[in-house]
Amino acid sequence: MAEELLKSEADYEAPRMRGRPGRIPPEENAAITRKITLLSMAVGIFFVVAKVFLLEETHSEGILASLIHSSLDLFAALTTFVAVRFAVRKPDDRYRYGRGKIESFAAVLQVCLIVVVAMHLLEHMVESFHEPEEVERSALAITALIVFIVISTFLVLAQGWAIRETGSIAVKGDRAHYFADLISNLFIIAGILFVTYTPFKRADVIVGMLMALWLLYTAYKITTIAWSQLMDKELPAKERDLIVKLAMDDPDVKAVHDLRTRASGPHIHIQMRLDLDSQLSLEHAHDIILAAEKRMMQVYKAADILIHPHPTGCQHAHGNERFRTDV
């Protein structure tokens, strides 16, 4: 009977919705995030090595700022590389809800390092403002930075695709780093051009200051991403509305109450109470609940679902009233 109540996945979602929480199987999520984090690490290593060489050749404050930023990017890529592999591990007796929140902890670790380094960089640039250094071999620096911009653009586009497919919070944090690096390289080119071809010799230092402020802004953006999962914030209203629609897509389901949702890395957890006719047999009620779970699993491939059946008209409320909601 449960199978008779199922519809196709296309009845509930469009292909573009894949990147929302829990939409693809954990194995597929893992395959995508592993590839993109490996690419991110390779780019990070290349940038750090290249910018160390470039700093020795140019002595540019902007290049120094970019090198520090790329070092952070590499650290972020490493933590993301580890986090996404740990997050998709199968739940076990010790971690019944899985390990998805490690992605958020990785993001918090990135934020702590970003803030410390950004403040140190800002202090260094303030000191350098009074005695700015000349930029050497500006043509080499600009050529190299253009190459970095092209590589960063390719990586950010690839990460954007991975995020659209998986919705990974760790990859979102990593992408924020590399997008900031892309923008910063544009600023650095502008600063070098000012220092080389205008009397405004402090432009390079000002670019370094802007970079430090941009790092702080990046830290803020990553914090807001991680905060939602660590605090078990409910899924967006559109997702909750879809979950209710899936549950109610059966005439025997009279109402949905006490819906609770949360995201945890590649997984989501859904709990709810379904009101059913009190005259139904236990077997029939079980079939209705099973069909509702399968409808949700058609859309949310990585969902953990717990449904409590409740007889219509019964006034008894379950659980602590502190956590009860209308929907």
Contacts in CASP RR format, 6 or more apart in sequence:
PFRMAT RR
TARGET T0000
AUTHOR 0000-0000-0000
METHOD contacts of the structure
MODEL  1
MAEELLKSEADYEAPRMRGRPGRIPPEENAAITRKITLLSMAVGIFFVVA
KVFLLEETHSEGILASLIHSSLDLFAALTTFVAVRFAVRKPDDRYRYGRG
KIESFAAVLQVCLIVVVAMHLLEHMVESFHEPEEVERSALAITALIVFIV
ISTFLVLAQGWAIRETGSIAVKGDRAHYFADLISNLFIIAGILFVTYTPF
KRADVIVGMLMALWLLYTAYKITTIAWSQLMDKELPAKERDLIVKLAMDD
PDVKAVHDLRTRASGPHIHIQMRLDLDSQLSLEHAHDIILAAEKRMMQVY
KAADILIHPHPTGCQHAHGNERFRTDV
1 284 0 8 1.000
1 287 0 8 1.000
1 291 0 8 1.000
2 287 0 8 1.000
2 288 0 8 1.000
2 290 0 8 1.000
2 291 0 8 1.000
2 294 0 8 1.000
3 291 0 8 1.000
3 294 0 8 1.000
4 291 0 8 1.000
5 249 0 8 1.000
5 250 0 8 1.000
5 288 0 8 1.000
5 291 0 8 1.000
5 295 0 8 1.000
6 291 0 8 1.000
6 294 0 8 1.000
6 295 0 8 1.000
6 298 0 8 1.000
7 249 0 8 1.000
7 295 0 8 1.000
7 298 0 8 1.000
8 298 0 8 1.000
9 298 0 8 1.000
9 299 0 8 1.000
12 242 0 8 1.000
12 245 0 8 1.000
12 246 0 8 1.000
12 295 0 8 1.000
12 298 0 8 1.000
12 299 0 8 1.000
13 23 0 8 1.000
13 242 0 8 1.000
13 299 0 8 1.000
16 164 0 8 1.000
17 23 0 8 1.000
18 24 0 8 1.000
18 164 0 8 1.000
18 165 0 8 1.000
19 163 0 8 1.000
19 164 0 8 1.000
19 165 0 8 1.000
19 166 0 8 1.000
19 167 0 8 1.000
20 167 0 8 1.000
20 236 0 8 1.000
20 239 0 8 1.000
21 167 0 8 1.000
21 235 0 8 1.000
21 239 0 8 1.000
21 263 0 8 1.000
21 265 0 8 1.000
21 268 0 8 1.000
21 300 0 8 1.000
22 263 0 8 1.000
22 266 0 8 1.000
22 267 0 8 1.000
22 268 0 8 1.000
22 300 0 8 1.000
22 301 0 8 1.000
22 302 0 8 1.000
22 303 0 8 1.000
23 299 0 8 1.000
23 300 0 8 1.000
23 301 0 8 1.000
23 302 0 8 1.000
24 165 0 8 1.000
24 166 0 8 1.000
24 266 0 8 1.000
24 301 0 8 1.000
24 302 0 8 1.000
25 301 0 8 1.000
25 302 0 8 1.000
26 88 0 8 1.000
26 90 0 8 1.000
26 266 0 8 1.000
26 267 0 8 1.000
26 301 0 8 1.000
26 302 0 8 1.000
27 88 0 8 1.000
28 301 0 8 1.000
29 88 0 8 1.000
29 165 0 8 1.000
29 166 0 8 1.000
29 168 0 8 1.000
29 266 0 8 1.000
29 302 0 8 1.000
30 84 0 8 1.000
30 85 0 8 1.000
30 88 0 8 1.000
30 266 0 8 1.000
32 162 0 8 1.000
32 165 0 8 1.000
32 166 0 8 1.000
33 84 0 8 1.000
33 88 0 8 1.000
33 162 0 8 1.000
33 166 0 8 1.000
33 168 0 8 1.000
33 170 0 8 1.000
33 171 0 8 1.000
33 266 0 8 1.000
34 84 0 8 1.000
34 85 0 8 1.000
35 162 0 8 1.000
36 158 0 8 1.000
36 159 0 8 1.000
36 162 0 8 1.000
36 171 0 8 1.000
37 77 0 8 1.000
37 80 0 8 1.000
37 81 0 8 1.000
37 84 0 8 1.000
37 170 0 8 1.000
37 171 0 8 1.000
37 174 0 8 1.000
38 81 0 8 1.000
39 155 0 8 1.000
39 158 0 8 1.000
40 73 0 8 1.000
40 77 0 8 1.000
40 80 0 8 1.000
40 81 0 8 1.000
40 155 0 8 1.000
40 159 0 8 1.000
40 174 0 8 1.000
40 178 0 8 1.000
41 74 0 8 1.000
41 77 0 8 1.000
41 78 0 8 1.000
41 81 0 8 1.000
43 77 0 8 1.000
43 151 0 8 1.000
43 152 0 8 1.000
43 155 0 8 1.000
43 178 0 8 1.000
44 70 0 8 1.000
44 73 0 8 1.000
44 74 0 8 1.000
44 77 0 8 1.000
45 74 0 8 1.000
46 151 0 8 1.000
47 70 0 8 1.000
47 73 0 8 1.000
47 74 0 8 1.000
47 148 0 8 1.000
47 151 0 8 1.000
47 181 0 8 1.000
48 67 0 8 1.000
48 70 0 8 1.000
48 71 0 8 1.000
48 74 0 8 1.000
50 144 0 8 1.000
50 148 0 8 1.000
51 63 0 8 1.000
51 66 0 8 1.000
51 67 0 8 1.000
51 70 0 8 1.000
51 148 0 8 1.000
52 67 0 8 1.000
54 60 0 8 1.000
54 63 0 8 1.000
54 67 0 8 1.000
54 140 0 8 1.000
54 141 0 8 1.000
54 144 0 8 1.000
55 63 0 8 1.000
55 64 0 8 1.000
55 67 0 8 1.000
57 136 0 8 1.000
57 137 0 8 1.000
57 140 0 8 1.000
57 141 0 8 1.000
58 135 0 8 1.000
58 136 0 8 1.000
58 137 0 8 1.000
58 138 0 8 1.000
58 140 0 8 1.000
58 141 0 8 1.000
59 133 0 8 1.000
59 134 0 8 1.000
59 135 0 8 1.000
59 136 0 8 1.000
60 133 0 8 1.000
60 135 0 8 1.000
60 136 0 8 1.000
60 141 0 8 1.000
60 188 0 8 1.000
60 192 0 8 1.000
60 204 0 8 1.000
61 125 0 8 1.000
61 128 0 8 1.000
61 132 0 8 1.000
61 133 0 8 1.000
61 204 0 8 1.000
61 205 0 8 1.000
61 207 0 8 1.000
61 208 0 8 1.000
62 188 0 8 1.000
62 191 0 8 1.000
62 192 0 8 1.000
62 204 0 8 1.000
62 207 0 8 1.000
62 208 0 8 1.000
62 211 0 8 1.000
63 141 0 8 1.000
63 188 0 8 1.000
64 124 0 8 1.000
64 208 0 8 1.000
65 121 0 8 1.000
65 125 0 8 1.000
65 184 0 8 1.000
65 188 0 8 1.000
65 207 0 8 1.000
65 208 0 8 1.000
65 211 0 8 1.000
65 212 0 8 1.000
66 145 0 8 1.000
66 148 0 8 1.000
66 181 0 8 1.000
66 184 0 8 1.000
66 185 0 8 1.000
66 188 0 8 1.000
66 211 0 8 1.000
68 117 0 8 1.000
68 121 0 8 1.000
69 177 0 8 1.000
69 180 0 8 1.000
69 181 0 8 1.000
69 184 0 8 1.000
69 211 0 8 1.000
69 215 0 8 1.000
70 181 0 8 1.000
72 110 0 8 1.000
72 113 0 8 1.000
72 114 0 8 1.000
72 117 0 8 1.000
72 177 0 8 1.000
72 215 0 8 1.000
73 174 0 8 1.000
73 177 0 8 1.000
73 178 0 8 1.000
73 181 0 8 1.000
75 110 0 8 1.000
75 113 0 8 1.000
76 110 0 8 1.000
76 173 0 8 1.000
76 174 0 8 1.000
76 177 0 8 1.000
77 174 0 8 1.000
77 177 0 8 1.000
79 106 0 8 1.000
79 109 0 8 1.000
79 110 0 8 1.000
79 170 0 8 1.000
80 103 0 8 1.000
80 106 0 8 1.000
80 170 0 8 1.000
80 171 0 8 1.000
80 173 0 8 1.000
80 174 0 8 1.000
82 106 0 8 1.000
83 102 0 8 1.000
83 103 0 8 1.000
83 105 0 8 1.000
83 106 0 8 1.000
83 170 0 8 1.000
84 103 0 8 1.000
84 168 0 8 1.000
84 170 0 8 1.000
84 171 0 8 1.000
86 99 0 8 1.000
86 100 0 8 1.000
86 102 0 8 1.000
87 99 0 8 1.000
87 100 0 8 1.000
87 101 0 8 1.000
87 102 0 8 1.000
87 103 0 8 1.000
87 170 0 8 1.000
87 265 0 8 1.000
87 266 0 8 1.000
88 100 0 8 1.000
88 266 0 8 1.000
89 98 0 8 1.000
89 99 0 8 1.000
90 98 0 8 1.000
91 97 0 8 1.000
91 98 0 8 1.000
91 99 0 8 1.000
91 304 0 8 1.000
92 98 0 8 1.000
97 264 0 8 1.000
97 267 0 8 1.000
97 269 0 8 1.000
97 304 0 8 1.000
98 264 0 8 1.000
98 267 0 8 1.000
100 264 0 8 1.000
100 265 0 8 1.000
100 266 0 8 1.000
100 267 0 8 1.000
101 229 0 8 1.000
101 230 0 8 1.000
101 264 0 8 1.000
101 265 0 8 1.000
102 265 0 8 1.000
103 168 0 8 1.000
103 169 0 8 1.000
103 170 0 8 1.000
103 229 0 8 1.000
103 265 0 8 1.000
104 169 0 8 1.000
104 226 0 8 1.000
104 229 0 8 1.000
104 230 0 8 1.000
104 265 0 8 1.000
105 226 0 8 1.000
105 230 0 8 1.000
106 170 0 8 1.000
107 169 0 8 1.000
107 170 0 8 1.000
107 173 0 8 1.000
107 222 0 8 1.000
107 223 0 8 1.000
107 225 0 8 1.000
107 226 0 8 1.000
108 223 0 8 1.000
108 226 0 8 1.000
108 230 0 8 1.000
110 173 0 8 1.000
110 177 0 8 1.000
110 219 0 8 1.000
110 222 0 8 1.000
111 219 0 8 1.000
111 222 0 8 1.000
111 223 0 8 1.000
111 226 0 8 1.000
114 215 0 8 1.000
114 216 0 8 1.000
114 218 0 8 1.000
114 219 0 8 1.000
114 222 0 8 1.000
115 215 0 8 1.000
115 216 0 8 1.000
115 219 0 8 1.000
117 215 0 8 1.000
118 212 0 8 1.000
118 213 0 8 1.000
118 215 0 8 1.000
118 216 0 8 1.000
118 219 0 8 1.000
119 212 0 8 1.000
121 208 0 8 1.000
121 211 0 8 1.000
121 212 0 8 1.000
121 215 0 8 1.000
122 209 0 8 1.000
122 212 0 8 1.000
122 213 0 8 1.000
125 205 0 8 1.000
125 206 0 8 1.000
125 208 0 8 1.000
125 209 0 8 1.000
125 212 0 8 1.000
126 209 0 8 1.000
128 205 0 8 1.000
129 202 0 8 1.000
129 205 0 8 1.000
129 206 0 8 1.000
129 209 0 8 1.000
132 195 0 8 1.000
132 201 0 8 1.000
132 202 0 8 1.000
132 204 0 8 1.000
132 205 0 8 1.000
133 204 0 8 1.000
134 195 0 8 1.000
134 201 0 8 1.000
135 141 0 8 1.000
135 192 0 8 1.000
135 195 0 8 1.000
135 196 0 8 1.000
135 204 0 8 1.000
138 192 0 8 1.000
138 193 0 8 1.000
138 195 0 8 1.000
138 196 0 8 1.000
141 188 0 8 1.000
141 192 0 8 1.000
142 189 0 8 1.000
142 192 0 8 1.000
142 193 0 8 1.000
145 185 0 8 1.000
145 188 0 8 1.000
145 189 0 8 1.000
145 192 0 8 1.000
146 189 0 8 1.000
148 181 0 8 1.000
148 185 0 8 1.000
149 182 0 8 1.000
149 185 0 8 1.000
149 186 0 8 1.000
152 178 0 8 1.000
152 179 0 8 1.000
152 181 0 8 1.000
152 182 0 8 1.000
152 185 0 8 1.000
153 182 0 8 1.000
155 178 0 8 1.000
156 175 0 8 1.000
156 178 0 8 1.000
156 179 0 8 1.000
156 182 0 8 1.000
159 171 0 8 1.000
159 174 0 8 1.000
159 175 0 8 1.000
159 178 0 8 1.000
160 171 0 8 1.000
160 175 0 8 1.000
162 168 0 8 1.000
162 171 0 8 1.000
163 171 0 8 1.000
163 172 0 8 1.000
163 175 0 8 1.000
166 266 0 8 1.000
168 265 0 8 1.000
168 266 0 8 1.000
169 225 0 8 1.000
169 226 0 8 1.000
169 229 0 8 1.000
169 265 0 8 1.000
170 265 0 8 1.000
172 222 0 8 1.000
172 225 0 8 1.000
173 221 0 8 1.000
173 222 0 8 1.000
173 225 0 8 1.000
176 218 0 8 1.000
176 221 0 8 1.000
176 222 0 8 1.000
176 225 0 8 1.000
177 218 0 8 1.000
180 214 0 8 1.000
180 215 0 8 1.000
180 217 0 8 1.000
180 218 0 8 1.000
183 214 0 8 1.000
184 211 0 8 1.000
184 214 0 8 1.000
187 207 0 8 1.000
187 208 0 8 1.000
187 210 0 8 1.000
187 211 0 8 1.000
188 204 0 8 1.000
188 207 0 8 1.000
188 208 0 8 1.000
188 211 0 8 1.000
190 203 0 8 1.000
190 207 0 8 1.000
191 203 0 8 1.000
191 204 0 8 1.000
191 206 0 8 1.000
191 207 0 8 1.000
192 204 0 8 1.000
194 200 0 8 1.000
194 203 0 8 1.000
194 204 0 8 1.000
195 201 0 8 1.000
195 203 0 8 1.000
195 204 0 8 1.000
227 233 0 8 1.000
228 263 0 8 1.000
229 262 0 8 1.000
229 263 0 8 1.000
229 264 0 8 1.000
229 265 0 8 1.000
232 262 0 8 1.000
233 262 0 8 1.000
233 263 0 8 1.000
234 240 0 8 1.000
234 260 0 8 1.000
234 261 0 8 1.000
234 262 0 8 1.000
235 243 0 8 1.000
235 261 0 8 1.000
235 262 0 8 1.000
235 263 0 8 1.000
235 268 0 8 1.000
239 261 0 8 1.000
240 259 0 8 1.000
240 261 0 8 1.000
240 327 0 8 1.000
242 299 0 8 1.000
243 259 0 8 1.000
243 261 0 8 1.000
243 270 0 8 1.000
243 272 0 8 1.000
243 296 0 8 1.000
243 300 0 8 1.000
244 256 0 8 1.000
244 259 0 8 1.000
244 327 0 8 1.000
246 292 0 8 1.000
246 295 0 8 1.000
246 296 0 8 1.000
246 299 0 8 1.000
247 253 0 8 1.000
247 256 0 8 1.000
247 272 0 8 1.000
247 274 0 8 1.000
247 292 0 8 1.000
247 295 0 8 1.000
247 296 0 8 1.000
247 307 0 8 1.000
248 256 0 8 1.000
249 295 0 8 1.000
250 288 0 8 1.000
250 291 0 8 1.000
250 292 0 8 1.000
252 276 0 8 1.000
252 277 0 8 1.000
252 280 0 8 1.000
252 284 0 8 1.000
252 288 0 8 1.000
253 274 0 8 1.000
253 275 0 8 1.000
253 276 0 8 1.000
253 288 0 8 1.000
253 292 0 8 1.000
254 274 0 8 1.000
254 275 0 8 1.000
254 276 0 8 1.000
254 277 0 8 1.000
254 312 0 8 1.000
255 274 0 8 1.000
255 275 0 8 1.000
255 312 0 8 1.000
256 272 0 8 1.000
256 273 0 8 1.000
256 274 0 8 1.000
256 275 0 8 1.000
256 327 0 8 1.000
257 272 0 8 1.000
257 273 0 8 1.000
257 275 0 8 1.000
257 310 0 8 1.000
257 324 0 8 1.000
257 325 0 8 1.000
257 326 0 8 1.000
257 327 0 8 1.000
258 271 0 8 1.000
258 272 0 8 1.000
258 273 0 8 1.000
258 308 0 8 1.000
258 318 0 8 1.000
258 323 0 8 1.000
258 324 0 8 1.000
258 325 0 8 1.000
258 327 0 8 1.000
259 270 0 8 1.000
259 271 0 8 1.000
259 272 0 8 1.000
259 325 0 8 1.000
259 327 0 8 1.000
260 269 0 8 1.000
260 270 0 8 1.000
260 271 0 8 1.000
260 272 0 8 1.000
260 323 0 8 1.000
260 325 0 8 1.000
261 268 0 8 1.000
261 269 0 8 1.000
261 270 0 8 1.000
261 271 0 8 1.000
262 268 0 8 1.000
262 269 0 8 1.000
266 302 0 8 1.000
267 302 0 8 1.000
267 303 0 8 1.000
267 304 0 8 1.000
268 300 0 8 1.000
268 302 0 8 1.000
268 303 0 8 1.000
268 304 0 8 1.000
269 303 0 8 1.000
269 304 0 8 1.000
269 306 0 8 1.000
270 296 0 8 1.000
270 300 0 8 1.000
270 303 0 8 1.000
270 304 0 8 1.000
270 305 0 8 1.000
270 306 0 8 1.000
271 305 0 8 1.000
271 306 0 8 1.000
271 307 0 8 1.000
271 308 0 8 1.000
272 306 0 8 1.000
272 307 0 8 1.000
272 308 0 8 1.000
273 307 0 8 1.000
273 308 0 8 1.000
273 309 0 8 1.000
273 310 0 8 1.000
273 318 0 8 1.000
274 288 0 8 1.000
274 289 0 8 1.000
274 292 0 8 1.000
274 307 0 8 1.000
274 308 0 8 1.000
274 309 0 8 1.000
274 310 0 8 1.000
275 310 0 8 1.000
275 311 0 8 1.000
275 312 0 8 1.000
275 313 0 8 1.000
276 285 0 8 1.000
276 288 0 8 1.000
276 309 0 8 1.000
276 310 0 8 1.000
276 311 0 8 1.000
276 312 0 8 1.000
277 311 0 8 1.000
277 312 0 8 1.000
278 311 0 8 1.000
278 312 0 8 1.000
278 313 0 8 1.000
278 314 0 8 1.000
280 288 0 8 1.000
285 309 0 8 1.000
288 309 0 8 1.000
289 307 0 8 1.000
289 309 0 8 1.000
292 307 0 8 1.000
293 305 0 8 1.000
293 307 0 8 1.000
296 303 0 8 1.000
296 305 0 8 1.000
297 303 0 8 1.000
297 305 0 8 1.000
308 318 0 8 1.000
310 318 0 8 1.000
317 324 0 8 1.000
END
